């Protein structure tokens, strides 16, 4: 498990009050019964923690599933490291 995945799981568990053991990469936020306002707060916390901006309604990014959130953060972090001078 990557540190990004660990952190995203922790944020989801903390913000939603869901037991961390229920969170899997294959689960969607809907599967976990996370309300839309909680989902927005989870996205804000992920953005704040990793200093990234999650895409809004971009078909290239899956922000509905837990695994998709992790992959999106990993991709955004990788892009940051390949773009010198961008923070």
C-alpha positions in Angstrom: 0.0 0.0 0.0 1.4 3.4 -1.0 1.7 6.2 1.5 -0.6 8.2 -0.7 -3.2 5.5 -0.5 -2.7 5.2 3.3 -3.2 8.9 3.7 -6.3 9.1 1.4 -7.8 6.1 3.4 -7.1 8.0 6.7 -8.7 11.2 5.4 -11.8 9.3 4.2 -12.2 7.5 7.5 -11.7 10.7 9.6 -14.0 12.9 7.5 -16.8 10.3 7.1 -16.6 8.5 10.4 -16.4 5.2 8.5 -14.2 2.4 10.0 -11.0 2.4 8.0 -11.2 -1.4 7.5 -14.3 -0.8 5.2 -12.3 1.4 2.8 -10.9 -0.4 -0.2 -9.5 0.8 -3.5 -12.5 -0.8 -5.3 -15.1 1.0 -3.2 -16.9 4.1 -4.4 -17.8 6.9 -2.1 -21.4 5.9 -2.9 -20.7 2.3 -1.8 -19.4 3.7 1.5 -22.6 5.7 1.9 -20.7 8.9 2.0 -23.0 11.9 1.6 -22.2 14.5 -1.0 -21.2 17.2 1.5 -18.9 14.8 3.2 -17.4 13.8 -0.2 -16.7 17.5 -0.9 -15.0 17.8 2.5 -12.9 14.7 1.8 -11.8 16.3 -1.5 -10.9 19.5 0.3 -8.9 17.7 2.9 -7.0 15.6 0.2 -6.2 18.8 -1.7 -5.1 20.6 1.4 -2.9 17.7 2.6 -1.2 17.0 -0.7 -1.2 20.7 -1.9 -3.0 19.7 -5.2 -6.1 20.7 -7.0 -8.4 17.8 -7.9 -10.0 18.1 -11.3 -13.7 18.9 -11.3 -15.7 16.7 -13.7 -12.7 15.8 -15.8 -13.5 12.5 -17.6 -9.7 11.6 -17.5 -9.9 11.4 -13.7 -11.9 9.0 -11.6 -12.8 10.8 -8.4 -15.8 8.6 -7.6 -13.9 5.5 -6.4 -11.4 5.4 -3.6 -8.8 3.9 -6.0 -9.5 6.7 -8.5 -8.9 9.3 -5.8 -5.6 7.7 -4.9 -4.5 7.4 -8.6 -5.5 11.1 -9.2 -3.5 12.3 -6.3 -0.5 10.2 -7.4 -0.8 11.5 -11.0 -1.0 15.2 -9.8 2.0 14.7 -7.5 4.0 13.2 -10.3 3.1 16.1 -12.5 4.3 18.5 -9.9 7.7 16.9 -9.7 8.1 17.0 -13.5 7.2 20.7 -13.7 10.1 22.7 -12.2 9.0 26.0 -10.6 5.4 24.9 -10.1 4.2 24.3 -6.6 
